[in-house]
Amino acid sequence: MAENKVENLSVQVTIELARKWMTFQQIGELKAGQTLELAQKISDPVQLMVAGQLMGQGELVEIEGQLGVKILSLLEPRS
């Protein structure tokens, strides 16, 4: 039986904390050091995305001074 080479492909997993809508004018006025307020709490779940598709949810955790994501749930793969 042939080996399934798809299982060995690397894909980028994106951890999405929040989205913020801004006008082009607001984006043009951004400055280094400025803080953008997000309508999300640090304890809210983050989205796990693969190729732009939602894969599951997680929560931010600290691992030896660095950020990590603890997986809370995964969606069933589409057939």
All heavy atoms as a GROMACS GRO file, in nm:
protein
  607
    1MET      N    1   0.084  -0.118   0.000
    1MET     CA    2   0.000   0.000   0.000
    1MET      C    3   0.089   0.125   0.000
    1MET      O    4   0.187   0.131   0.072
    1MET     CB    5  -0.091  -0.004   0.122
    1MET     CG    6  -0.188   0.111   0.131
    1MET     SD    7  -0.302   0.087   0.268
    1MET     CE    8  -0.453   0.087   0.178
    2ALA      N    9   0.056   0.223  -0.080
    2ALA     CA   10   0.135   0.346  -0.092
    2ALA      C   11   0.121   0.432   0.033
    2ALA      O   12   0.013   0.440   0.092
    2ALA     CB   13   0.091   0.425  -0.215
    3GLU      N   14   0.231   0.493   0.072
    3GLU     CA   15   0.229   0.582   0.189
    3GLU      C   16   0.151   0.709   0.155
    3GLU      O   17   0.160   0.762   0.045
    3GLU     CB   18   0.374   0.619   0.224
    3GLU     CG   19   0.385   0.712   0.340
    3GLU     CD   20   0.529   0.749   0.370
    3GLU    OE1   21   0.619   0.670   0.340
    3GLU    OE2   22   0.550   0.859   0.424
    4ASN      N   23   0.071   0.756   0.250
    4ASN     CA   24  -0.008   0.878   0.231
    4ASN      C   25   0.083   0.999   0.255
    4ASN      O   26   0.108   1.038   0.367
    4ASN     CB   27  -0.127   0.880   0.326
    4ASN     CG   28  -0.220   0.995   0.300
    4ASN    OD1   29  -0.188   1.088   0.227
    4ASN    ND2   30  -0.336   0.990   0.360
    5LYS      N   31   0.132   1.060   0.147
    5LYS     CA   32   0.227   1.171   0.159
    5LYS      C   33   0.161   1.298   0.210
    5LYS      O   34   0.229   1.386   0.260
    5LYS     CB   35   0.294   1.195   0.025
    5LYS     CG   36   0.379   1.076  -0.016
    5LYS     CD   37   0.456   1.105  -0.141
    5LYS     CE   38   0.521   0.981  -0.193
    5LYS     NZ   39   0.653   0.955  -0.154
    6VAL      N   40   0.029   1.310   0.201
    6VAL     CA   41  -0.041   1.428   0.250
    6VAL      C   42  -0.019   1.443   0.401
    6VAL      O   43  -0.005   1.553   0.451
    6VAL     CB   44  -0.191   1.421   0.216
    6VAL    CG1   45  -0.267   1.535   0.282
    6VAL    CG2   46  -0.212   1.423   0.066
    7GLU      N   47  -0.014   1.334   0.473
    7GLU     CA   48   0.004   1.339   0.618
    7GLU      C   49   0.138   1.399   0.658
    7GLU      O   50   0.153   1.446   0.769
    7GLU     CB   51  -0.011   1.199   0.677
    7GLU     CG   52  -0.151   1.145   0.668
    7GLU     CD   53  -0.164   1.003   0.722
    7GLU    OE1   54  -0.061   0.944   0.760
    7GLU    OE2   55  -0.277   0.954   0.725
    8ASN      N   56   0.235   1.400   0.567
    8ASN     CA   57   0.368   1.452   0.597
    8ASN      C   58   0.388   1.596   0.552
    8ASN      O   59   0.495   1.652   0.570
    8ASN     CB   60   0.475   1.363   0.534
    8ASN     CG   61   0.477   1.225   0.597
    8ASN    OD1   62   0.458   1.211   0.718
    8ASN    ND2   63   0.496   1.123   0.516
    9LEU      N   64   0.284   1.658   0.493
    9LEU     CA   65   0.295   1.798   0.450
    9LEU      C   66   0.286   1.891   0.571
    9LEU      O   67   0.209   1.868   0.662
    9LEU     CB   68   0.182   1.832   0.353
    9LEU     CG   69   0.187   1.766   0.216
    9LEU    CD1   70   0.062   1.805   0.136
    9LEU    CD2   71   0.312   1.804   0.141
   10SER      N   72   0.364   1.997   0.568
   10SER     CA   73   0.358   2.099   0.674
   10SER      C   74   0.260   2.207   0.632
   10SER      O   75   0.260   2.251   0.517
   10SER     CB   76   0.495   2.162   0.696
   10SER     OG   77   0.584   2.068   0.749
   11VAL      N   78   0.176   2.250   0.725
   11VAL     CA   79   0.083   2.360   0.701
   11VAL      C   80   0.095   2.459   0.816
   11VAL      O   81   0.130   2.422   0.928
   11VAL     CB   82  -0.064   2.314   0.686
   11VAL    CG1   83  -0.083   2.227   0.563
   11VAL    CG2   84  -0.111   2.240   0.810
   12GLN      N   85   0.065   2.583   0.789
   12GLN     CA   86   0.072   2.686   0.891
   12GLN      C   87  -0.057   2.686   0.973
   12GLN      O   88  -0.167   2.689   0.917
   12GLN     CB   89   0.092   2.823   0.828
   12GLN     CG   90   0.107   2.933   0.930
   12GLN     CD   91   0.133   3.067   0.863
   12GLN    OE1   92   0.084   3.096   0.756
   12GLN    NE2   93   0.214   3.149   0.929
   13VAL      N   94  -0.044   2.681   1.104
   13VAL     CA   95  -0.157   2.692   1.195
   13VAL      C   96  -0.156   2.835   1.250
   13VAL      O   97  -0.054   2.882   1.300
   13VAL     CB   98  -0.147   2.590   1.311
   13VAL    CG1   99  -0.261   2.608   1.409
   13VAL    CG2  100  -0.144   2.448   1.256
   14THR      N  101  -0.267   2.904   1.237
   14THR     CA  102  -0.280   3.041   1.284
   14THR      C  103  -0.364   3.043   1.410
   14THR      O  104  -0.469   2.979   1.416
   14THR     CB  105  -0.348   3.129   1.176
   14THR    OG1  106  -0.270   3.122   1.057
   14THR    CG2  107  -0.361   3.273   1.222
   15ILE      N  108  -0.317   3.114   1.511
   15ILE     CA  109  -0.392   3.132   1.635
   15ILE      C  110  -0.450   3.273   1.630
   15ILE      O  111  -0.376   3.370   1.632
   15ILE     CB  112  -0.302   3.116   1.759
   15ILE    CG1  113  -0.219   2.988   1.753
   15ILE    CG2  114  -0.385   3.127   1.887
   15ILE    CD1  115  -0.297   2.860   1.739
   16GLU      N  116  -0.580   3.282   1.624
   16GLU     CA  117  -0.646   3.412   1.610
   16GLU      C  118  -0.708   3.453   1.742
   16GLU      O  119  -0.799   3.388   1.792
   16GLU     CB  120  -0.752   3.404   1.501
   16GLU     CG  121  -0.814   3.536   1.468
   16GLU     CD  122  -0.906   3.526   1.348
   16GLU    OE1  123  -0.857   3.514   1.235
   16GLU    OE2  124  -1.029   3.529   1.370
   17LEU      N  125  -0.658   3.562   1.796
   17LEU     CA  126  -0.707   3.613   1.924
   17LEU      C  127  -0.831   3.698   1.903
   17LEU      O  128  -0.931   3.682   1.970
   17LEU     CB  129  -0.597   3.694   1.994
   17LEU     CG  130  -0.636   3.766   2.121
   17LEU    CD1  131  -0.676   3.665   2.228
   17LEU    CD2  132  -0.522   3.851   2.172
   18ALA      N  133  -0.825   3.791   1.808
   18ALA     CA  134  -0.936   3.883   1.786
   18ALA      C  135  -0.922   3.948   1.650
   18ALA      O  136  -0.815   3.943   1.589
   18ALA     CB  137  -0.938   3.991   1.894
   19ARG      N  138  -1.030   4.008   1.605
   19ARG     CA  139  -1.028   4.089   1.482
   19ARG      C  140  -1.079   4.227   1.516
   19ARG      O  141  -1.164   4.242   1.604
   19ARG     CB  142  -1.117   4.027   1.375
   19ARG     CG  143  -1.062   3.897   1.322
   19ARG     CD  144  -1.144   3.847   1.209
   19ARG     NE  145  -1.091   3.719   1.163
   19ARG     CZ  146  -1.125   3.661   1.051
   19ARG    NH1  147  -1.215   3.717   0.973
   19ARG    NH2  148  -1.072   3.547   1.016
   20LYS      N  149  -1.025   4.324   1.448
   20LYS     CA  150  -1.066   4.462   1.473
   20LYS      C  151  -1.086   4.528   1.337
   20LYS      O  152  -1.000   4.519   1.250
   20LYS     CB  153  -0.959   4.536   1.552
   20LYS     CG  154  -0.994   4.680   1.583
   20LYS     CD  155  -0.891   4.742   1.676
   20LYS     CE  156  -0.927   4.882   1.717
   20LYS     NZ  157  -1.041   4.889   1.808
   21TRP      N  158  -1.200   4.591   1.320
   21TRP     CA  159  -1.229   4.663   1.198
   21TRP      C  160  -1.180   4.806   1.211
   21TRP      O  161  -1.203   4.872   1.312
   21TRP     CB  162  -1.379   4.662   1.169
   21TRP     CG  163  -1.428   4.526   1.131
   21TRP    CD1  164  -1.479   4.430   1.214
   21TRP    CD2  165  -1.426   4.468   1.001
   21TRP    NE1  166  -1.511   4.318   1.144
   21TRP    CE2  167  -1.479   4.338   1.012
   21TRP    CE3  168  -1.386   4.514   0.876
   21TRP    CZ2  169  -1.492   4.253   0.903
   21TRP    CZ3  170  -1.400   4.429   0.768
   21TRP    CH2  171  -1.452   4.301   0.782
   22MET      N  172  -1.108   4.853   1.108
   22MET     CA  173  -1.057   4.989   1.106
   22MET      C  174  -1.073   5.043   0.964
   22MET      O  175  -1.066   4.967   0.867
   22MET     CB  176  -0.909   4.992   1.145
   22MET     CG  177  -0.881   4.941   1.286
   22MET     SD  178  -0.705   4.935   1.323
   22MET     CE  179  -0.672   5.109   1.346
   23THR      N  180  -1.090   5.175   0.955
   23THR     CA  181  -1.096   5.237   0.824
   23THR      C  182  -0.953   5.254   0.771
   23THR      O  183  -0.856   5.248   0.848
   23THR     CB  184  -1.163   5.375   0.831
   23THR    OG1  185  -1.081   5.462   0.912
   23THR    CG2  186  -1.304   5.367   0.889
   24PHE      N  187  -0.940   5.278   0.641
   24PHE     CA  188  -0.808   5.304   0.585
   24PHE      C  189  -0.747   5.428   0.649
   24PHE      O  190  -0.627   5.434   0.672
   24PHE     CB  191  -0.816   5.322   0.432
   24PHE     CG  192  -0.824   5.192   0.359
   24PHE    CD1  193  -0.941   5.155   0.294
   24PHE    CD2  194  -0.716   5.106   0.354
   24PHE    CE1  195  -0.950   5.034   0.226
   24PHE    CE2  196  -0.723   4.985   0.286
   24PHE     CZ  197  -0.841   4.949   0.222
   25GLN      N  198  -0.829   5.526   0.681
   25GLN     CA  199  -0.779   5.647   0.745
   25GLN      C  200  -0.720   5.612   0.882
   25GLN      O  201  -0.611   5.657   0.916
   25GLN     CB  202  -0.890   5.751   0.761
   25GLN     CG  203  -0.839   5.878   0.829
   25GLN     CD  204  -0.948   5.984   0.842
   25GLN    OE1  205  -1.055   5.971   0.786
   25GLN    NE2  206  -0.919   6.088   0.918
   26GLN      N  207  -0.790   5.532   0.962
   26GLN     CA  208  -0.740   5.493   1.094
   26GLN      C  209  -0.610   5.415   1.081
   26GLN      O  210  -0.516   5.434   1.159
   26GLN     CB  211  -0.845   5.409   1.167
   26GLN     CG  212  -0.967   5.487   1.210
   26GLN     CD  213  -1.078   5.396   1.260
   26GLN    OE1  214  -1.104   5.289   1.204
   26GLN    NE2  215  -1.145   5.441   1.365
   27ILE      N  216  -0.602   5.328   0.983
   27ILE     CA  217  -0.479   5.250   0.962
   27ILE      C  218  -0.365   5.343   0.926
   27ILE      O  219  -0.253   5.329   0.977
   27ILE     CB  220  -0.501   5.143   0.854
   27ILE    CG1  221  -0.599   5.036   0.906
   27ILE    CG2  222  -0.368   5.079   0.812
   27ILE    CD1  223  -0.652   4.942   0.802
   28GLY      N  224  -0.392   5.441   0.841
   28GLY     CA  225  -0.290   5.538   0.802
   28GLY      C  226  -0.241   5.625   0.916
   28GLY      O  227  -0.131   5.680   0.910
   29GLU      N  228  -0.320   5.638   1.020
   29GLU     CA  229  -0.283   5.721   1.135
   29GLU      C  230  -0.214   5.643   1.247
   29GLU      O  231  -0.176   5.700   1.350
   29GLU     CB  232  -0.409   5.790   1.191
   29GLU     CG  233  -0.469   5.891   1.093
   29GLU     CD  234  -0.606   5.943   1.136
   29GLU    OE1  235  -0.664   5.890   1.234
   29GLU    OE2  236  -0.655   6.036   1.070
   30LEU      N  237  -0.196   5.512   1.229
   30LEU     CA  238  -0.129   5.432   1.332
   30LEU      C  239   0.015   5.477   1.350
   30LEU      O  240   0.083   5.514   1.255
   30LEU     CB  241  -0.132   5.283   1.294
   30LEU     CG  242  -0.267   5.215   1.298
   30LEU    CD1  243  -0.256   5.072   1.243
   30LEU    CD2  244  -0.326   5.214   1.437
   31LYS      N  245   0.061   5.471   1.477
   31LYS     CA  246   0.198   5.509   1.510
   31LYS      C  247   0.262   5.400   1.595
   31LYS      O  248   0.194   5.331   1.671
   31LYS     CB  249   0.197   5.641   1.587
   31LYS     CG  250   0.147   5.759   1.506
   31LYS     CD  251   0.138   5.884   1.593
   31LYS     CE  252   0.091   6.004   1.518
   31LYS     NZ  253  -0.031   5.992   1.443
   32ALA      N  254   0.393   5.386   1.582
   32ALA     CA  255   0.467   5.291   1.666
   32ALA      C  256   0.445   5.326   1.812
   32ALA      O  257   0.445   5.443   1.850
   32ALA     CB  258   0.616   5.296   1.632
   33GLY      N  259   0.421   5.226   1.894
   33GLY     CA  260   0.399   5.246   2.037
   33GLY      C  261   0.253   5.265   2.073
   33GLY      O  262   0.217   5.263   2.191
   34GLN      N  263   0.169   5.283   1.973
   34GLN     CA  264   0.026   5.300   1.997
   34GLN      C  265  -0.035   5.165   2.040
   34GLN      O  266   0.010   5.059   1.998
   34GLN     CB  267  -0.041   5.349   1.868
   34GLN     CG  268  -0.188   5.378   1.881
   34GLN     CD  269  -0.244   5.437   1.750
   34GLN    OE1  270  -0.170   5.473   1.660
   34GLN    NE2  271  -0.374   5.444   1.744
   35THR      N  272  -0.136   5.170   2.125
   35THR     CA  273  -0.205   5.049   2.170
   35THR      C  274  -0.343   5.043   2.106
   35THR      O  275  -0.416   5.141   2.105
   35THR     CB  276  -0.221   5.052   2.324
   35THR    OG1  277  -0.091   5.059   2.383
   35THR    CG2  278  -0.290   4.927   2.374
   36LEU      N  279  -0.376   4.927   2.052
   36LEU     CA  280  -0.509   4.905   1.995
   36LEU      C  281  -0.591   4.823   2.093
   36LEU      O  282  -0.550   4.716   2.137
   36LEU     CB  283  -0.499   4.829   1.862
   36LEU     CG  284  -0.424   4.898   1.750
   36LEU    CD1  285  -0.417   4.807   1.627
   36LEU    CD2  286  -0.491   5.030   1.715
   37GLU      N  287  -0.706   4.875   2.129
   37GLU     CA  288  -0.796   4.805   2.222
   37GLU      C  289  -0.875   4.700   2.145
   37GLU      O  290  -0.926   4.726   2.036
   37GLU     CB  291  -0.891   4.905   2.287
   37GLU     CG  292  -0.977   4.842   2.395
   37GLU     CD  293  -1.063   4.946   2.466
   37GLU    OE1  294  -1.027   5.065   2.466
   37GLU    OE2  295  -1.165   4.905   2.522
   38LEU      N  296  -0.883   4.581   2.202
   38LEU     CA  297  -0.960   4.471   2.142
   38LEU      C  298  -1.082   4.444   2.228
   38LEU      O  299  -1.078   4.459   2.349
   38LEU     CB  300  -0.875   4.344   2.132
   38LEU     CG  301  -0.746   4.356   2.052
   38LEU    CD1  302  -0.666   4.228   2.060
   38LEU    CD2  303  -0.775   4.392   1.907
   39ALA      N  304  -1.189   4.403   2.166
   39ALA     CA  305  -1.314   4.374   2.238
   39ALA      C  306  -1.314   4.228   2.282
   39ALA      O  307  -1.409   4.155   2.260
   39ALA     CB  308  -1.434   4.404   2.149
   40GLN      N  309  -1.204   4.187   2.343
   40GLN     CA  310  -1.192   4.048   2.388
   40GLN      C  311  -1.111   4.045   2.516
   40GLN      O  312  -1.014   4.119   2.532
   40GLN     CB  313  -1.123   3.963   2.280
   40GLN     CG  314  -1.121   3.817   2.315
   40GLN     CD  315  -1.100   3.730   2.194
   40GLN    OE1  316  -1.115   3.773   2.081
   40GLN    NE2  317  -1.065   3.605   2.216
   41LYS      N  318  -1.151   3.957   2.607
   41LYS     CA  319  -1.078   3.939   2.732
   41LYS      C  320  -0.966   3.838   2.710
   41LYS      O  321  -0.975   3.751   2.624
   41LYS     CB  322  -1.172   3.887   2.841
   41LYS     CG  323  -1.284   3.983   2.874
   41LYS     CD  324  -1.378   3.921   2.975
   41LYS     CE  325  -1.499   4.010   2.992
   41LYS     NZ  326  -1.613   3.938   3.044
   42ILE      N  327  -0.863   3.848   2.791
   42ILE     CA  328  -0.750   3.755   2.779
   42ILE      C  329  -0.794   3.611   2.805
   42ILE      O  330  -0.735   3.517   2.755
   42ILE     CB  331  -0.634   3.797   2.873
   42ILE    CG1  332  -0.505   3.725   2.839
   42ILE    CG2  333  -0.668   3.776   3.017
   42ILE    CD1  334  -0.439   3.769   2.714
   43SER      N  335  -0.903   3.594   2.880
   43SER     CA  336  -0.952   3.459   2.912
   43SER      C  337  -1.045   3.403   2.805
   43SER      O  338  -1.081   3.285   2.810
   43SER     CB  339  -1.024   3.462   3.047
   43SER     OG  340  -1.134   3.552   3.041
   44ASP      N  341  -1.084   3.485   2.705
   44ASP     CA  342  -1.171   3.435   2.598
   44ASP      C  343  -1.097   3.334   2.511
   44ASP      O  344  -0.975   3.345   2.493
   44ASP     CB  345  -1.219   3.551   2.510
   44ASP     CG  346  -1.324   3.638   2.578
   44ASP    OD1  347  -1.379   3.595   2.682
   44ASP    OD2  348  -1.350   3.748   2.528
   45PRO      N  349  -1.169   3.238   2.456
   45PRO     CA  350  -1.104   3.138   2.369
   45PRO      C  351  -1.044   3.203   2.244
   45PRO      O  352  -1.093   3.305   2.195
   45PRO     CB  353  -1.219   3.045   2.327
   45PRO     CG  354  -1.328   3.071   2.423
   45PRO     CD  355  -1.311   3.210   2.472
   46VAL      N  356  -0.936   3.144   2.195
   46VAL     CA  357  -0.875   3.183   2.068
   46VAL      C  358  -0.915   3.080   1.963
   46VAL      O  359  -0.952   2.967   1.996
   46VAL     CB  360  -0.722   3.193   2.080
   46VAL    CG1  361  -0.682   3.303   2.176
   46VAL    CG2  362  -0.659   3.061   2.122
   47GLN      N  363  -0.910   3.121   1.836
   47GLN     CA  364  -0.948   3.033   1.727
   47GLN      C  365  -0.824   2.968   1.667
   47GLN      O  366  -0.724   3.034   1.644
   47GLN     CB  367  -1.020   3.113   1.617
   47GLN     CG  368  -1.134   3.199   1.667
   47GLN     CD  369  -1.246   3.119   1.728
   47GLN    OE1  370  -1.292   3.021   1.672
   47GLN    NE2  371  -1.289   3.159   1.846
   48LEU      N  372  -0.830   2.838   1.642
   48LEU     CA  373  -0.723   2.766   1.574
   48LEU      C  374  -0.763   2.755   1.428
   48LEU      O  375  -0.867   2.696   1.396
   48LEU     CB  376  -0.704   2.626   1.633
   48LEU     CG  377  -0.682   2.619   1.784
   48LEU    CD1  378  -0.682   2.474   1.832
   48LEU    CD2  379  -0.553   2.686   1.821
   49MET      N  380  -0.683   2.813   1.340
   49MET     CA  381  -0.716   2.817   1.197
   49MET      C  382  -0.608   2.743   1.117
   49MET      O  383  -0.489   2.756   1.146
   49MET     CB  384  -0.723   2.962   1.150
   49MET     CG  385  -0.807   3.055   1.234
   49MET     SD  386  -0.983   3.028   1.219
   49MET     CE  387  -1.012   3.093   1.057
   50VAL      N  388  -0.651   2.668   1.016
   50VAL     CA  389  -0.560   2.603   0.922
   50VAL      C  390  -0.610   2.638   0.782
   50VAL      O  391  -0.727   2.613   0.750
   50VAL     CB  392  -0.556   2.450   0.941
   50VAL    CG1  393  -0.472   2.384   0.834
   50VAL    CG2  394  -0.502   2.415   1.079
   51ALA      N  395  -0.523   2.697   0.703
   51ALA     CA  396  -0.558   2.738   0.566
   51ALA      C  397  -0.686   2.822   0.563
   51ALA      O  398  -0.771   2.804   0.478
   51ALA     CB  399  -0.571   2.615   0.476
   52GLY      N  400  -0.701   2.910   0.662
   52GLY     CA  401  -0.815   2.999   0.667
   52GLY      C  402  -0.944   2.936   0.717
   52GLY      O  403  -1.046   3.001   0.723
   53GLN      N  404  -0.938   2.810   0.755
   53GLN     CA  405  -1.057   2.739   0.802
   53GLN      C  406  -1.046   2.713   0.952
   53GLN      O  407  -0.940   2.673   1.002
   53GLN     CB  408  -1.072   2.604   0.730
   53GLN     CG  409  -1.088   2.617   0.580
   53GLN     CD  410  -1.216   2.689   0.542
   53GLN    OE1  411  -1.324   2.658   0.592
   53GLN    NE2  412  -1.204   2.787   0.454
   54LEU      N  413  -1.157   2.733   1.023
   54LEU     CA  414  -1.160   2.708   1.166
   54LEU      C  415  -1.139   2.560   1.195
   54LEU      O  416  -1.206   2.474   1.137
   54LEU     CB  417  -1.294   2.754   1.225
   54LEU     CG  418  -1.312   2.737   1.374
   54LEU    CD1  419  -1.212   2.822   1.452
   54LEU    CD2  420  -1.454   2.774   1.414
   55MET      N  421  -1.042   2.530   1.282
   55MET     CA  422  -1.010   2.392   1.317
   55MET      C  423  -1.054   2.360   1.460
   55MET      O  424  -1.083   2.247   1.494
   55MET     CB  425  -0.859   2.372   1.305
   55MET     CG  426  -0.810   2.233   1.332
   55MET     SD  427  -0.632   2.228   1.310
   55MET     CE  428  -0.581   2.176   1.471
   56GLY      N  429  -1.058   2.463   1.546
   56GLY     CA  430  -1.094   2.440   1.685
   56GLY      C  431  -1.075   2.566   1.768
   56GLY      O  432  -1.053   2.674   1.714
   57GLN      N  433  -1.083   2.548   1.899
   57GLN     CA  434  -1.064   2.659   1.992
   57GLN      C  435  -0.963   2.621   2.099
   57GLN      O  436  -0.947   2.504   2.132
   57GLN     CB  437  -1.195   2.698   2.059
   57GLN     CG  438  -1.295   2.762   1.966
   57GLN     CD  439  -1.413   2.819   2.042
   57GLN    OE1  440  -1.455   2.766   2.142
   57GLN    NE2  441  -1.467   2.929   1.991
   58GLY      N  442  -0.898   2.724   2.153
   58GLY     CA  443  -0.802   2.701   2.258
   58GLY      C  444  -0.801   2.818   2.354
   58GLY      O  445  -0.876   2.914   2.339
   59GLU      N  446  -0.714   2.808   2.455
   59GLU     CA  447  -0.696   2.920   2.548
   59GLU      C  448  -0.548   2.948   2.562
   59GLU      O  449  -0.464   2.858   2.552
   59GLU     CB  450  -0.760   2.889   2.683
   59GLU     CG  451  -0.690   2.780   2.762
   59GLU     CD  452  -0.757   2.750   2.896
   59GLU    OE1  453  -0.853   2.818   2.933
   59GLU    OE2  454  -0.710   2.657   2.963
   60LEU      N  455  -0.518   3.077   2.581
   60LEU     CA  456  -0.379   3.118   2.598
   60LEU      C  457  -0.327   3.070   2.733
   60LEU      O  458  -0.397   3.078   2.834
   60LEU     CB  459  -0.366   3.270   2.589
   60LEU     CG  460  -0.402   3.332   2.454
   60LEU    CD1  461  -0.393   3.484   2.463
   60LEU    CD2  462  -0.314   3.279   2.343
   61VAL      N  463  -0.204   3.019   2.733
   61VAL     CA  464  -0.138   2.976   2.856
   61VAL      C  465   0.007   3.024   2.851
   61VAL      O  466   0.061   3.053   2.745
   61VAL     CB  467  -0.142   2.822   2.872
   61VAL    CG1  468  -0.284   2.771   2.891
   61VAL    CG2  469  -0.077   2.751   2.755
   62GLU      N  470   0.067   3.034   2.968
   62GLU     CA  471   0.209   3.070   2.975
   62GLU      C  472   0.290   2.944   2.996
   62GLU      O  473   0.258   2.860   3.080
   62GLU     CB  474   0.234   3.166   3.091
   62GLU     CG  475   0.378   3.210   3.098
   62GLU     CD  476   0.409   3.300   3.215
   62GLU    OE1  477   0.316   3.359   3.270
   62GLU    OE2  478   0.527   3.308   3.252
   63ILE      N  479   0.394   2.929   2.915
   63ILE     CA  480   0.484   2.814   2.924
   63ILE      C  481   0.626   2.868   2.937
   63ILE      O  482   0.682   2.917   2.840
   63ILE     CB  483   0.473   2.722   2.800
   63ILE    CG1  484   0.329   2.678   2.779
   63ILE    CG2  485   0.566   2.603   2.813
   63ILE    CD1  486   0.305   2.611   2.645
   64GLU      N  487   0.680   2.864   3.056
   64GLU     CA  488   0.815   2.911   3.084
   64GLU      C  489   0.840   3.050   3.026
   64GLU      O  490   0.938   3.074   2.955
   64GLU     CB  491   0.917   2.810   3.031
   64GLU     CG  492   0.906   2.674   3.100
   64GLU     CD  493   1.006   2.573   3.048
   64GLU    OE1  494   1.101   2.611   2.979
   64GLU    OE2  495   0.988   2.454   3.079
   65GLY      N  496   0.749   3.143   3.052
   65GLY     CA  497   0.765   3.281   3.009
   65GLY      C  498   0.724   3.309   2.866
   65GLY      O  499   0.737   3.422   2.820
   66GLN      N  500   0.677   3.209   2.793
   66GLN     CA  501   0.632   3.228   2.656
   66GLN      C  502   0.484   3.193   2.645
   66GLN      O  503   0.430   3.120   2.730
   66GLN     CB  504   0.712   3.142   2.559
   66GLN     CG  505   0.858   3.181   2.552
   66GLN     CD  506   0.931   3.105   2.444
   66GLN    OE1  507   0.894   2.995   2.407
   66GLN    NE2  508   1.037   3.165   2.392
   67LEU      N  509   0.418   3.245   2.541
   67LEU     CA  510   0.277   3.213   2.520
   67LEU      C  511   0.262   3.078   2.451
   67LEU      O  512   0.341   3.041   2.364
   67LEU     CB  513   0.211   3.320   2.432
   67LEU     CG  514   0.169   3.448   2.500
   67LEU    CD1  515   0.110   3.545   2.399
   67LEU    CD2  516   0.069   3.422   2.610
   68GLY      N  517   0.158   3.008   2.490
   68GLY     CA  518   0.121   2.882   2.427
   68GLY      C  519  -0.031   2.878   2.416
   68GLY      O  520  -0.100   2.968   2.464
   69VAL      N  521  -0.082   2.774   2.353
   69VAL     CA  522  -0.225   2.757   2.338
   69VAL      C  523  -0.262   2.616   2.382
   69VAL      O  524  -0.208   2.518   2.332
   69VAL     CB  525  -0.271   2.779   2.192
   69VAL    CG1  526  -0.419   2.749   2.177
   69VAL    CG2  527  -0.243   2.921   2.149
   70LYS      N  528  -0.354   2.609   2.479
   70LYS     CA  529  -0.408   2.480   2.523
   70LYS      C  530  -0.533   2.455   2.439
   70LYS      O  531  -0.625   2.537   2.435
   70LYS     CB  532  -0.445   2.486   2.672
   70LYS     CG  533  -0.507   2.359   2.724
   70LYS     CD  534  -0.540   2.375   2.871
   70LYS     CE  535  -0.608   2.250   2.923
   70LYS     NZ  536  -0.646   2.268   3.065
   71ILE      N  537  -0.538   2.342   2.370
   71ILE     CA  538  -0.652   2.310   2.284
   71ILE      C  539  -0.771   2.271   2.370
   71ILE      O  540  -0.762   2.181   2.454
   71ILE     CB  541  -0.617   2.198   2.185
   71ILE    CG1  542  -0.505   2.245   2.092
   71ILE    CG2  543  -0.740   2.155   2.106
   71ILE    CD1  544  -0.451   2.139   2.000
   72LEU      N  545  -0.883   2.342   2.349
   72LEU     CA  546  -1.006   2.314   2.422
   72LEU      C  547  -1.099   2.224   2.344
   72LEU      O  548  -1.166   2.137   2.401
   72LEU     CB  549  -1.079   2.446   2.455
   72LEU     CG  550  -1.003   2.544   2.543
   72LEU    CD1  551  -1.083   2.674   2.557
   72LEU    CD2  552  -0.974   2.484   2.680
   73SER      N  553  -1.106   2.245   2.212
   73SER     CA  554  -1.195   2.164   2.128
   73SER      C  555  -1.144   2.164   1.986
   73SER      O  556  -1.078   2.258   1.941
   73SER     CB  557  -1.337   2.217   2.133
   73SER     OG  558  -1.343   2.347   2.077
   74LEU      N  559  -1.173   2.057   1.913
   74LEU     CA  560  -1.141   2.046   1.772
   74LEU      C  561  -1.267   2.012   1.696
   74LEU      O  562  -1.351   1.936   1.745
   74LEU     CB  563  -1.035   1.936   1.749
   74LEU     CG  564  -0.898   1.963   1.808
   74LEU    CD1  565  -0.810   1.839   1.794
   74LEU    CD2  566  -0.832   2.081   1.739
   75LEU      N  567  -1.282   2.069   1.577
   75LEU     CA  568  -1.396   2.038   1.493
   75LEU      C  569  -1.372   1.908   1.419
   75LEU      O  570  -1.258   1.870   1.392
   75LEU     CB  571  -1.420   2.151   1.392
   75LEU     CG  572  -1.450   2.288   1.452
   75LEU    CD1  573  -1.465   2.390   1.340
   75LEU    CD2  574  -1.577   2.283   1.535
   76GLU      N  575  -1.479   1.840   1.386
   76GLU     CA  576  -1.469   1.717   1.306
   76GLU      C  577  -1.420   1.754   1.166
   76GLU      O  578  -1.470   1.852   1.108
   76GLU     CB  579  -1.604   1.647   1.297
   76GLU     CG  580  -1.652   1.588   1.429
   76GLU     CD  581  -1.565   1.472   1.475
   76GLU    OE1  582  -1.520   1.391   1.390
   76GLU    OE2  583  -1.541   1.462   1.597
   77PRO      N  584  -1.325   1.678   1.111
   77PRO     CA  585  -1.279   1.709   0.976
   77PRO      C  586  -1.392   1.693   0.875
   77PRO      O  587  -1.478   1.605   0.890
   77PRO     CB  588  -1.169   1.607   0.949
   77PRO     CG  589  -1.144   1.537   1.077
   77PRO     CD  590  -1.258   1.566   1.170
   78ARG      N  591  -1.391   1.781   0.773
   78ARG     CA  592  -1.490   1.769   0.666
   78ARG      C  593  -1.452   1.655   0.572
   78ARG      O  594  -1.335   1.634   0.545
   78ARG     CB  595  -1.496   1.898   0.584
   78ARG     CG  596  -1.546   2.014   0.664
   78ARG     CD  597  -1.552   2.135   0.575
   78ARG     NE  598  -1.578   2.254   0.654
   78ARG     CZ  599  -1.578   2.375   0.604
   78ARG    NH1  600  -1.553   2.395   0.478
   78ARG    NH2  601  -1.605   2.478   0.682
   79SER      N  602  -1.553   1.582   0.524
   79SER     CA  603  -1.518   1.475   0.429
   79SER      C  604  -1.536   1.518   0.288
   79SER      O  605  -1.592   1.612   0.252
   79SER     CB  606  -1.604   1.353   0.450
   79SER     OG  607  -1.699   1.359   0.548
   0.00000   0.00000   0.00000
